[in-house]
Amino acid sequence: MKFPASVLASVFLFVAETTAALSLSSTYRSGGDRMWQALTLLFSLLPCALVQLTLLFVHRDLSRDRPLVLLLHLLQLGPLFRCFEVFCIYFQSSNNEEPYVSITKKRQMPKNGLSEEIEKEVGQAEGKLITHRSAFSRASVIQAFLGSAPQLTLQLYISIMQQDVTVGRSLLMNISLLSIVYGALRCNILAIKIKYDEYEVKVKPLAYVCIFLWRSFEIATRVVVLVLFTSVLKTWVVVIILINFFSFFLYPWILFWCSGSPFPENIEKALSRVGTTIVLCFLTLTGINMFCWSAVQLKIDSPDLISKSHNWYQLLVYYMMRFIENAILLLLWYLFKTDIYMYVCAPLLVLQLLVGYCTAILFMLVFYQFFHPCKKLFSSSVSEGFQRWLRCFCWACRRQKPCEPIGKSDLQSSRDRDETPSSSKTSPEPSQFLNAENLCSA
């Protein structure tokens, strides 16, 4: 049985970020910054409440008679109680032998073109730990993109406006960045396990490192670009956020409406049609795509509600459009920057941010090429796609080169044709004059 390290990491980030935010908000209050205090508390307490609801929803405690658990969640102590429960189950499972087990069948990764199906016994304790891990993974994603991402953006904006970075603010920004990166990492792992549910997926440590570096560069550069643009054009940033937010929010619903599929009703038996709609809207409102690529793509017209196909085209279009958007925002910041950036080398900063985003894309390609746990199931790898693109580019260049001499020869021949008629027109003139003189003498 695996050690529940992911549960411990989720609870640690939850407690650390909440504590740092409450401490910083008290500092803002003592300094008279009421607006910064209110926003800091909002981005701290709102994700806390959503995390409590997520844990209750996954464990289905709303339909069971557990008043103590509901009270602890109401007091915002649900994650701590769940973590204590997880470690109690983990340490007691090694001493007690379980009489009831369930058998699950998983397929191994193909070797030499062959894939074997294996059976694995899962006891009640291990099944409970799997449920807890799944609940905390979803809670980490919600905390990261509905709490940590706005919190990091806010604190970085305050630091730029005040031109000062305090110890408490720096601590909160670092914890928030770790929380966002960890939430994106859990989202990647969750997407892999959903898409390849019938296979036994084993993620290697180097894969975690590669995903961590990929998400760190991507999220850090994105947040800095948004904050820089906000510091010079405050009104226009609202338009950009709303366009990004509603485009990604409405996209799965537009696809569902165009497909003509029936409304999904198998999310939770205890939910009504209105409750199902609220849950689906909540899933699309997480705002992951605002800061980074969401590995879990919602597909409402599918029975599983999650797209299990790996769409390279969507991934390519997203990163191309996001890179162009970042470049445009940085250009506008460079044109309209104020005096607070007097001692900042603006061209170097723009170059560093664009190179940082390209570095994130590089780590993403390295992950999909070398460290993806299910890379053997891909129809084509990253290197094969790059080779095909390179061949097409070389073929287009070779096709264009032979056309140049042909064009030159056609031009030369046309010039010769122009010179030939002119000589034929001038040569008959003397003979015509001679014939006229002979006629006159005759």
ZALUMFI-960161 format. One record per residue (C-alpha): residue number from 1; residue in three letters; y, x, z. Coordinates in pm, 1 decimal, decimal comma, m for minus. Example, Ala and Ser with C-alpha at 12.3 -4.5 7.8 and 13.67 -1.06 7.14 Angstrom:
BEGIN
NODE num residuo        v        u        w
NODE   1     ALA   m450,0   1230,0    780,0
NODE   2     SER   m106,0   1367,0    714,0
***
This chain:
BEGIN
NODE num residuo        v        u        w
NODE   1     MET      0,0      0,0      0,0
NODE   2     LYS    336,0    140,6   m105,0
NODE   3     PHE    604,6    219,5    149,5
NODE   4     PRO    887,0    m40,9    117,2
NODE   5     ALA   1155,8    214,8     34,1
NODE   6     SER   1341,8    m22,0   m200,7
NODE   7     VAL   1385,2   m276,4     80,4
NODE   8     LEU   1520,8     m7,2    310,3
NODE   9     ALA   1766,4    114,5     43,5
NODE  10     SER   1891,2   m239,0    m24,3
NODE  11     VAL   1950,6   m313,2    343,8
NODE  12     PHE   2119,6     23,4    401,0
NODE  13     LEU   2366,2    m30,5    114,5
NODE  14     PHE   2429,8   m388,8    226,7
NODE  15     VAL   2509,1   m290,4    586,0
NODE  16     ALA   2704,4     23,9    493,1
NODE  17     GLU   2927,5   m149,4    238,7
NODE  18     THR   2995,4   m448,3    462,3
NODE  19     THR   3082,5   m225,6    758,6
NODE  20     ALA   3309,7      0,4    550,7
NODE  21     ALA   3486,5   m301,2    397,8
NODE  22     LEU   3549,1   m464,7    736,7
NODE  23     SER   3681,7   m136,3    878,3
NODE  24     LEU   3913,8    m82,9    581,2
NODE  25     SER   4040,0   m440,9    597,7
NODE  26     SER   4142,2   m384,1    960,9
NODE  27     THR   4332,0    m74,0    844,7
NODE  28     TYR   4515,3   m283,0    583,5
NODE  29     ARG   4599,9   m537,9    850,2
NODE  30     SER   4746,7   m279,0   1082,0
NODE  31     GLY   4950,8   m140,3    790,8
NODE  32     GLY   5087,4   m482,2    697,1
NODE  33     ASP   4908,6   m505,9    359,8
NODE  34     ARG   4794,2   m866,7    388,1
NODE  35     MET   4708,4   m907,2     19,6
NODE  36     TRP   4483,7   m599,5      9,6
NODE  37     GLN   4319,1   m714,1    330,8
NODE  38     ALA   4243,5  m1059,0    191,8
NODE  39     LEU   4098,6   m925,2   m134,2
NODE  40     THR   3887,4   m665,3     47,1
NODE  41     LEU   3742,7   m934,0    275,7
NODE  42     LEU   3684,0  m1166,7    m18,9
NODE  43     PHE   3482,4   m909,1   m215,6
NODE  44     SER   3287,6   m826,8     99,5
NODE  45     LEU   3204,7  m1168,3    245,5
NODE  46     LEU   3141,1  m1355,1    m81,4
NODE  47     PRO   2845,7  m1134,4   m187,9
NODE  48     CYS   2714,1  m1150,3    170,5
NODE  49     ALA   2686,0  m1528,8    145,0
NODE  50     LEU   2527,8  m1506,3   m201,1
NODE  51     VAL   2270,7  m1253,0    m77,5
NODE  52     GLN   2171,1  m1491,8    203,1
NODE  53     LEU   2124,1  m1775,9    m47,5
NODE  54     THR   1920,6  m1551,4   m278,0
NODE  55     LEU   1679,1  m1451,7     m1,9
NODE  56     LEU   1640,8  m1813,7    106,8
NODE  57     PHE   1581,7  m1926,1   m250,1
NODE  58     VAL   1316,7  m1663,5   m331,4
NODE  59     HIS   1126,1  m1718,0     m5,3
NODE  60     ARG   1161,9  m2099,2    m37,4
NODE  61     ASP   1274,0  m2131,1    324,0
NODE  62     LEU   1489,5  m2434,2    244,3
NODE  63     SER   1176,7  m2649,1    205,6
NODE  64     ARG   1003,7  m2510,2    516,1
NODE  65     ASP   1061,7  m2571,1    885,1
NODE  66     ARG   1206,8  m2234,8    993,4
NODE  67     PRO   1526,2  m2306,8   1190,6
NODE  68     LEU   1551,2  m1955,0   1338,3
NODE  69     VAL   1546,5  m1795,6    994,6
NODE  70     LEU   1810,5  m2036,8    866,5
NODE  71     LEU   2029,6  m1961,9   1170,6
NODE  72     LEU   2002,2  m1584,1   1114,1
NODE  73     HIS   2099,5  m1626,4    750,8
NODE  74     LEU   2391,4  m1842,4    855,5
NODE  75     LEU   2505,0  m1557,9   1083,1
NODE  76     GLN   2478,4  m1314,9    786,1
NODE  77     LEU   2184,8  m1137,3    956,7
NODE  78     GLY   1920,3  m1245,7    706,6
NODE  79     PRO   1868,0   m906,0    533,7
NODE  80     LEU   1820,5   m729,8    869,8
NODE  81     PHE   1563,4   m986,9    980,4
NODE  82     ARG   1381,7   m965,8    645,9
NODE  83     CYS   1373,1   m585,8    667,9
NODE  84     PHE   1228,0   m604,2   1019,7
NODE  85     GLU    967,8   m852,3    896,3
NODE  86     VAL    875,0   m624,0    603,3
NODE  87     PHE    808,4   m323,2    825,8
NODE  88     CYS    610,0   m535,0   1071,7
NODE  89     ILE    385,2   m647,8    786,0
NODE  90     TYR    356,7   m291,5    653,4
NODE  91     PHE    252,9   m130,4    984,1
NODE  92     GLN     19,8   m414,4   1086,2
NODE  93     SER   m163,2   m415,6    752,2
NODE  94     SER   m317,4    m72,7    815,6
NODE  95     ASN   m476,3   m191,4   1142,9
NODE  96     ASN   m601,0   m536,7   1041,0
NODE  97     GLU   m864,4   m601,1    777,0
NODE  98     GLU   m778,9   m905,7    568,9
NODE  99     PRO  m1062,9  m1150,2    496,2
NODE 100     TYR   m884,2  m1320,2    206,0
NODE 101     VAL   m776,6  m1132,4   m103,7
NODE 102     SER   m678,6  m1230,4   m455,2
NODE 103     ILE   m778,7  m1048,4   m772,6
NODE 104     THR   m522,1   m965,8  m1038,2
NODE 105     LYS   m597,3   m834,7  m1385,1
NODE 106     LYS   m372,9   m578,2  m1546,7
NODE 107     ARG   m403,0   m376,4  m1864,0
NODE 108     GLN   m353,3     m2,9  m1861,9
NODE 109     MET   m124,0    179,9  m2098,0
NODE 110     PRO   m298,7    247,9  m2431,2
NODE 111     LYS   m472,7    584,7  m2464,0
NODE 112     ASN   m584,6    688,0  m2811,1
NODE 113     GLY   m508,9    335,8  m2929,8
NODE 114     LEU   m730,9    170,6  m2666,1
NODE 115     SER   m620,7    m29,2  m2361,6
NODE 116     GLU   m856,8   m111,1  m2075,4
NODE 117     GLU   m824,8   m409,4  m1843,6
NODE 118     ILE   m860,0   m335,1  m1474,4
NODE 119     GLU   m898,5   m561,6  m1172,8
NODE 120     LYS   m710,3   m505,5   m850,4
NODE 121     GLU   m753,0   m671,7   m512,1
NODE 122     VAL   m429,0   m789,5   m353,5
NODE 123     GLY   m436,2   m892,2     10,3
NODE 124     GLN   m206,6  m1136,7    184,1
NODE 125     ALA      2,3   m860,2    339,4
NODE 126     GLU     53,8   m684,6      8,6
NODE 127     GLY    139,1  m1015,6   m156,8
NODE 128     LYS    406,2  m1078,2    106,2
NODE 129     LEU    549,8   m730,0     51,5
NODE 130     ILE    565,5   m792,1   m323,3
NODE 131     THR    762,3  m1111,9   m258,4
NODE 132     HIS   1000,9   m928,2    m25,8
NODE 133     ARG   1055,6   m648,9   m280,1
NODE 134     SER   1128,9   m902,0   m551,2
NODE 135     ALA   1375,7  m1087,8   m327,5
NODE 136     PHE   1563,1   m772,9   m228,9
NODE 137     SER   1576,0   m652,8   m590,1
NODE 138     ARG   1750,3   m971,6   m696,6
NODE 139     ALA   1977,8   m957,9   m392,3
NODE 140     SER   2077,0   m599,5   m478,1
NODE 141     VAL   2175,2   m702,1   m831,6
NODE 142     ILE   2389,1   m989,4   m701,8
NODE 143     GLN   2554,7   m773,5   m437,8
NODE 144     ALA   2625,8   m498,6   m692,3
NODE 145     PHE   2797,7   m701,0   m963,3
NODE 146     LEU   2955,2   m984,7   m765,0
NODE 147     GLY   3073,1   m772,6   m473,5
NODE 148     SER   3055,2   m395,9   m519,3
NODE 149     ALA   3194,3   m386,2   m874,1
NODE 150     PRO   3510,4   m588,9   m795,6
NODE 151     GLN   3546,0   m399,2   m467,3
NODE 152     LEU   3533,6    m59,7   m639,1
NODE 153     THR   3783,7   m174,0   m902,5
NODE 154     LEU   4021,9   m304,8   m635,7
NODE 155     GLN   4011,2      5,6   m415,0
NODE 156     LEU   4058,9    240,2   m710,9
NODE 157     TYR   4357,6     34,4   m826,2
NODE 158     ILE   4511,1     51,8   m477,3
NODE 159     SER   4459,6    429,1   m469,9
NODE 160     ILE   4640,6    472,5   m802,7
NODE 161     MET   4928,4    244,3   m707,4
NODE 162     GLN   4977,7    410,9   m368,7
NODE 163     GLN   4895,8    757,5   m508,8
NODE 164     ASP   4687,4    823,3   m199,6
NODE 165     VAL   4316,0    817,1   m118,8
NODE 166     THR   4236,4    768,2    249,8
NODE 167     VAL   3905,0    856,4    410,7
NODE 168     GLY   3805,4    493,6    464,6
NODE 169     ARG   3892,4    393,7    109,0
NODE 170     SER   3708,1    693,3    m35,6
NODE 171     LEU   3399,4    609,1    171,1
NODE 172     LEU   3403,0    245,8     57,1
NODE 173     MET   3446,7    344,3   m309,5
NODE 174     ASN   3152,8    586,4   m295,5
NODE 175     ILE   2926,9    330,8   m126,8
NODE 176     SER   3032,0     63,0   m376,4
NODE 177     LEU   2956,0    292,9   m669,7
NODE 178     LEU   2612,0    371,4   m525,1
NODE 179     SER   2551,6      0,0   m474,4
NODE 180     ILE   2643,1    m81,1   m837,6
NODE 181     VAL   2427,2    199,9   m976,3
NODE 182     TYR   2136,6     98,0   m754,5
NODE 183     GLY   2173,0   m265,3   m860,7
NODE 184     ALA   2172,0   m164,0  m1228,2
NODE 185     LEU   1865,9     54,7  m1164,8
NODE 186     ARG   1680,3   m234,5   m999,3
NODE 187     CYS   1781,6   m452,9  m1293,1
NODE 188     ASN   1622,9   m202,4  m1533,9
NODE 189     ILE   1298,6   m183,3  m1335,8
NODE 190     LEU   1291,4   m561,9  m1297,2
NODE 191     ALA   1334,5   m606,9  m1672,5
NODE 192     ILE   1049,7   m364,0  m1748,4
NODE 193     LYS    812,9   m544,1  m1510,8
NODE 194     ILE    905,1   m885,7  m1653,2
NODE 195     LYS    872,5   m783,4  m2018,2
NODE 196     TYR    541,9   m599,6  m1965,3
NODE 197     ASP    397,0   m825,9  m1699,6
NODE 198     GLU     41,2   m795,9  m1828,3
NODE 199     TYR     42,0   m416,2  m1803,3
NODE 200     GLU     19,9   m190,3  m1501,4
NODE 201     VAL    364,5    m29,5  m1499,1
NODE 202     LYS    415,0    300,9  m1317,8
NODE 203     VAL    768,1    440,7  m1314,7
NODE 204     LYS    786,1    817,7  m1270,4
NODE 205     PRO   1050,1    989,3  m1052,2
NODE 206     LEU   1216,0   1151,4  m1354,5
NODE 207     ALA   1263,1    803,4  m1502,1
NODE 208     TYR   1453,0    697,2  m1188,9
NODE 209     VAL   1671,4   1009,5  m1213,5
NODE 210     CYS   1745,6    944,9  m1581,1
NODE 211     ILE   1834,6    579,0  m1519,8
NODE 212     PHE   2053,3    681,5  m1224,8
NODE 213     LEU   2251,1    930,3  m1436,3
NODE 214     TRP   2275,5    685,5  m1726,8
NODE 215     ARG   2413,1    406,5  m1509,1
NODE 216     SER   2639,2    637,8  m1306,5
NODE 217     PHE   2827,5    768,4  m1610,7
NODE 218     GLU   2841,7    426,1  m1774,7
NODE 219     ILE   2971,7    233,6  m1473,0
NODE 220     ALA   3210,2    502,7  m1347,4
NODE 221     THR   3382,3    544,3  m1685,0
NODE 222     ARG   3400,9    169,4  m1738,9
NODE 223     VAL   3563,7    105,9  m1400,7
NODE 224     VAL   3815,9    387,5  m1449,2
NODE 225     VAL   3911,5    256,5  m1795,4
NODE 226     LEU   3966,8    m95,5  m1662,2
NODE 227     VAL   4174,1     29,4  m1368,9
NODE 228     LEU   4391,6    253,3  m1586,2
NODE 229     PHE   4460,3    m31,7  m1825,6
NODE 230     THR   4533,3   m270,5  m1537,5
NODE 231     SER   4786,5    m30,1  m1386,7
NODE 232     VAL   5010,8    m49,9  m1698,0
NODE 233     LEU   4935,1   m393,6  m1849,2
NODE 234     LYS   4851,1   m627,4  m1563,0
NODE 235     THR   4876,9   m954,3  m1753,2
NODE 236     TRP   4670,5   m850,0  m2054,0
NODE 237     VAL   4378,5   m735,1  m1840,9
NODE 238     VAL   4321,2  m1096,2  m1735,0
NODE 239     VAL   4278,0  m1191,3  m2101,4
NODE 240     ILE   4029,2   m908,4  m2159,2
NODE 241     ILE   3827,9   m997,9  m1848,4
NODE 242     LEU   3814,7  m1366,2  m1942,6
NODE 243     ILE   3707,7  m1286,8  m2300,2
NODE 244     ASN   3430,6  m1055,5  m2180,2
NODE 245     PHE   3322,7  m1288,1  m1904,0
NODE 246     PHE   3304,2  m1611,9  m2101,7
NODE 247     SER   3158,1  m1451,4  m2413,8
NODE 248     PHE   2859,2  m1323,2  m2219,1
NODE 249     PHE   2844,1  m1642,4  m2013,9
NODE 250     LEU   2842,9  m1878,1  m2311,9
NODE 251     TYR   2622,1  m1669,2  m2542,6
NODE 252     PRO   2280,2  m1773,6  m2394,3
NODE 253     TRP   2393,0  m2136,0  m2370,8
NODE 254     ILE   2504,3  m2139,0  m2735,7
NODE 255     LEU   2165,9  m1998,7  m2841,1
NODE 256     PHE   1993,6  m2265,0  m2630,2
NODE 257     TRP   2203,1  m2543,0  m2784,1
NODE 258     CYS   2133,6  m2418,6  m3138,8
NODE 259     SER   1758,2  m2391,3  m3075,3
NODE 260     GLY   1725,0  m2760,1  m2981,8
NODE 261     SER   1469,7  m2680,5  m2708,6
NODE 262     PRO   1420,4  m2912,1  m2409,2
NODE 263     PHE   1595,6  m2833,1  m2084,3
NODE 264     PRO   1387,2  m2599,6  m1860,4
NODE 265     GLU   1253,2  m2768,4  m1550,2
NODE 266     ASN    996,6  m2518,4  m1419,8
NODE 267     ILE   1222,9  m2285,2  m1223,3
NODE 268     GLU   1154,6  m2438,7   m882,9
NODE 269     LYS    965,5  m2756,0   m802,1
NODE 270     ALA   1205,6  m2848,4   m522,7
NODE 271     LEU   1508,7  m2837,4   m753,0
NODE 272     SER   1645,7  m3133,6   m941,9
NODE 273     ARG   1795,1  m3118,2  m1288,7
NODE 274     VAL   2141,3  m3056,1  m1142,9
NODE 275     GLY   2005,9  m2783,5   m915,7
NODE 276     THR   1834,4  m2616,2  m1209,6
NODE 277     THR   2161,4  m2620,2  m1403,6
NODE 278     ILE   2345,1  m2462,8  m1109,5
NODE 279     VAL   2083,2  m2186,1  m1080,3
NODE 280     LEU   2100,8  m2107,2  m1453,3
NODE 281     CYS   2481,1  m2098,1  m1445,0
NODE 282     PHE   2462,6  m1869,6  m1143,8
NODE 283     LEU   2229,9  m1635,1  m1332,5
NODE 284     THR   2472,1  m1611,1  m1625,1
NODE 285     LEU   2775,9  m1567,1  m1396,3
NODE 286     THR   2659,9  m1239,0  m1241,6
NODE 287     GLY   2886,8  m1050,4  m1481,7
NODE 288     ILE   2656,9   m752,0  m1535,1
NODE 289     ASN   2759,6   m705,6  m1898,2
NODE 290     MET   3121,5   m670,8  m1790,1
NODE 291     PHE   3047,7   m325,5  m1647,4
NODE 292     CYS   2721,0   m215,5  m1810,3
NODE 293     TRP   2438,3   m329,6  m2033,9
NODE 294     SER   2216,9   m588,9  m1865,4
NODE 295     ALA   1852,1   m499,3  m1912,3
NODE 296     VAL   1754,0   m858,6  m1820,8
NODE 297     GLN   1869,9  m1090,9  m2100,2
NODE 298     LEU   1864,0  m1460,7  m2019,7
NODE 299     LYS   1686,6  m1681,5  m2274,8
NODE 300     ILE   1714,4  m2044,3  m2169,2
NODE 301     ASP   1503,0  m2181,8  m2455,4
NODE 302     SER   1205,4  m1970,5  m2339,2
NODE 303     PRO    963,7  m2098,7  m2071,8
NODE 304     ASP   1005,8  m1769,4  m1882,3
NODE 305     LEU   1389,1  m1788,8  m1908,1
NODE 306     ILE   1391,2  m1414,0  m1979,1
NODE 307     SER   1378,2  m1249,7  m2321,4
NODE 308     LYS   1065,9  m1031,3  m2331,8
NODE 309     SER   1141,0   m875,6  m2669,4
NODE 310     HIS   1323,9   m543,1  m2684,9
NODE 311     ASN   1616,8   m597,5  m2919,6
NODE 312     TRP   1744,3   m258,2  m3035,0
NODE 313     TYR   2004,9   m426,4  m3254,0
NODE 314     GLN   2174,6   m597,2  m2957,7
NODE 315     LEU   2169,6   m271,7  m2762,6
NODE 316     LEU   2328,5    m80,4  m3051,8
NODE 317     VAL   2596,8   m343,8  m3113,2
NODE 318     TYR   2681,7   m364,5  m2742,5
NODE 319     TYR   2738,5      8,2  m2696,4
NODE 320     MET   2930,1     43,3  m3022,4
NODE 321     MET   3163,6   m243,6  m2934,4
NODE 322     ARG   3203,0   m125,4  m2576,1
NODE 323     PHE   3291,2    228,3  m2689,0
NODE 324     ILE   3550,1     90,7  m2932,6
NODE 325     GLU   3693,0   m134,6  m2661,2
NODE 326     ASN   3719,7    155,3  m2413,9
NODE 327     ALA   3891,7    368,8  m2677,2
NODE 328     ILE   4145,1     92,3  m2753,5
NODE 329     LEU   4218,5     32,8  m2383,9
NODE 330     LEU   4269,9    405,1  m2326,4
NODE 331     LEU   4500,0    424,1  m2627,8
NODE 332     LEU   4711,4    137,7  m2493,9
NODE 333     TRP   4721,8    302,9  m2151,8
NODE 334     TYR   4835,8    627,5  m2313,0
NODE 335     LEU   5114,1    449,3  m2501,4
NODE 336     PHE   5242,1    244,1  m2205,7
NODE 337     LYS   5172,2    476,3  m1910,2
NODE 338     THR   5437,4    489,5  m1637,9
NODE 339     ASP   5583,9    764,8  m1423,0
NODE 340     ILE   5298,5    755,3  m1170,5
NODE 341     TYR   5093,1    951,4  m1424,8
NODE 342     MET   5358,6   1220,1  m1459,0
NODE 343     TYR   5130,7   1493,9  m1323,0
NODE 344     VAL   4821,2   1376,3  m1510,1
NODE 345     CYS   4715,5   1536,8  m1837,4
NODE 346     ALA   4666,6   1211,1  m2027,6
NODE 347     PRO   4493,4   1348,8  m2342,6
NODE 348     LEU   4244,7   1544,0  m2131,2
NODE 349     LEU   4171,5   1237,0  m1916,0
NODE 350     VAL   4111,6   1020,3  m2225,3
NODE 351     LEU   3878,7   1284,3  m2367,6
NODE 352     GLN   3685,8   1313,8  m2041,6
NODE 353     LEU   3633,7    938,2  m2017,4
NODE 354     LEU   3512,1    906,1  m2377,1
NODE 355     VAL   3280,7   1207,0  m2336,9
NODE 356     GLY   3154,1   1057,4  m2009,3
NODE 357     TYR   3064,3    731,7  m2182,5
NODE 358     CYS   2888,6    924,0  m2460,8
NODE 359     THR   2697,6   1114,7  m2191,0
NODE 360     ALA   2576,4    782,0  m2051,0
NODE 361     ILE   2452,0    683,3  m2396,6
NODE 362     LEU   2276,4   1020,8  m2425,9
NODE 363     PHE   2090,5    971,5  m2096,7
NODE 364     MET   1994,3    621,2  m2210,8
NODE 365     LEU   1841,8    759,9  m2532,3
NODE 366     VAL   1658,9   1030,0  m2334,1
NODE 367     PHE   1513,8    762,7  m2104,9
NODE 368     TYR   1385,1    546,2  m2389,3
NODE 369     GLN   1249,9    849,1  m2577,8
NODE 370     PHE   1073,8   1041,2  m2298,9
NODE 371     PHE   1063,5    856,4  m1964,4
NODE 372     HIS   1019,1    485,7  m2036,5
NODE 373     PRO    690,3    380,7  m1870,3
NODE 374     CYS    593,7    159,3  m2167,1
NODE 375     LYS    714,6    378,0  m2453,6
NODE 376     LYS    364,4    373,3  m2606,9
NODE 377     LEU    407,2      2,3  m2673,9
NODE 378     PHE    725,3     49,0  m2878,6
NODE 379     SER    692,5    m17,0  m3250,0
NODE 380     SER    935,9    270,0  m3314,6
NODE 381     SER   1087,4    536,2  m3092,1
NODE 382     VAL   1445,7    658,5  m3067,5
NODE 383     SER   1369,0    978,3  m3260,8
NODE 384     GLU   1201,8    784,3  m3542,4
NODE 385     GLY   1500,4    553,7  m3571,0
NODE 386     PHE   1736,0    852,8  m3579,8
NODE 387     GLN   1523,0   1019,2  m3849,4
NODE 388     ARG   1531,9    702,4  m4059,3
NODE 389     TRP   1908,0    682,4  m4025,9
NODE 390     LEU   1937,7   1051,8  m4120,0
NODE 391     ARG   1716,0   1002,8  m4426,6
NODE 392     CYS   1923,3    706,8  m4540,4
NODE 393     PHE   2241,5    909,2  m4496,0
NODE 394     CYS   2101,0   1206,8  m4689,3
NODE 395     TRP   1971,6    976,6  m4964,3
NODE 396     ALA   2315,2    820,2  m4999,2
NODE 397     CYS   2477,0   1165,6  m5021,7
NODE 398     ARG   2225,9   1284,4  m5285,4
NODE 399     ARG   2281,7    970,6  m5486,6
NODE 400     GLN   2656,9   1027,3  m5487,1
NODE 401     LYS   2642,8   1395,5  m5595,7
NODE 402     PRO   2479,0   1344,4  m5941,5
NODE 403     CYS   2743,1   1083,8  m6022,1
NODE 404     GLU   3023,8   1342,0  m6004,4
NODE 405     PRO   2913,7   1563,4  m6306,3
NODE 406     ILE   2844,1   1253,4  m6510,4
NODE 407     GLY   3194,4   1131,8  m6445,3
NODE 408     LYS   3339,2   1469,3  m6546,2
NODE 409     SER   3138,1   1481,2  m6873,0
NODE 410     ASP   3248,4   1128,1  m6956,4
NODE 411     LEU   3609,3   1230,3  m6899,0
NODE 412     GLN   3571,9   1539,5  m7118,6
NODE 413     SER   3410,6   1341,9  m7399,2
NODE 414     SER   3690,2   1085,0  m7385,5
NODE 415     ARG   3944,6   1364,8  m7414,7
NODE 416     ASP   3763,4   1505,7  m7720,2
NODE 417     ARG   3763,7   1162,6  m7878,4
NODE 418     ASP   4136,5   1137,1  m7822,1
NODE 419     GLU   4196,9   1475,7  m7990,6
NODE 420     THR   3971,9   1409,9  m8293,2
NODE 421     PRO   4151,7   1103,0  m8430,2
NODE 422     SER   4490,1   1273,4  m8398,3
NODE 423     SER   4379,4   1565,0  m8624,3
NODE 424     SER   4234,5   1325,5  m8880,0
NODE 425     LYS   4566,3   1144,4  m8899,8
NODE 426     THR   4773,2   1457,1  m8967,8
NODE 427     SER   4543,1   1623,5  m9221,6
NODE 428     PRO   4561,4   1360,3  m9497,3
NODE 429     GLU   4942,4   1365,0  m9509,5
NODE 430     PRO   4979,9   1684,8  m9730,4
NODE 431     SER   4731,0   1557,2  m9983,7
NODE 432     GLN   4920,3   1233,0 m10005,7
NODE 433     PHE   5247,9   1419,4 m10076,2
NODE 434     LEU   5078,2   1633,0 m10345,6
NODE 435     ASN   4944,8   1328,5 m10517,9
NODE 436     ALA   5293,4   1178,8 m10523,2
NODE 437     GLU   5447,2   1494,4 m10681,7
NODE 438     ASN   5182,2   1507,4 m10956,4
NODE 439     LEU   5251,8   1149,5 m11041,1
NODE 440     CYS   5625,7   1213,3 m11067,6
NODE 441     SER   5578,4   1518,9 m11299,6
NODE 442     ALA   5343,7   1322,2 m11515,2
***
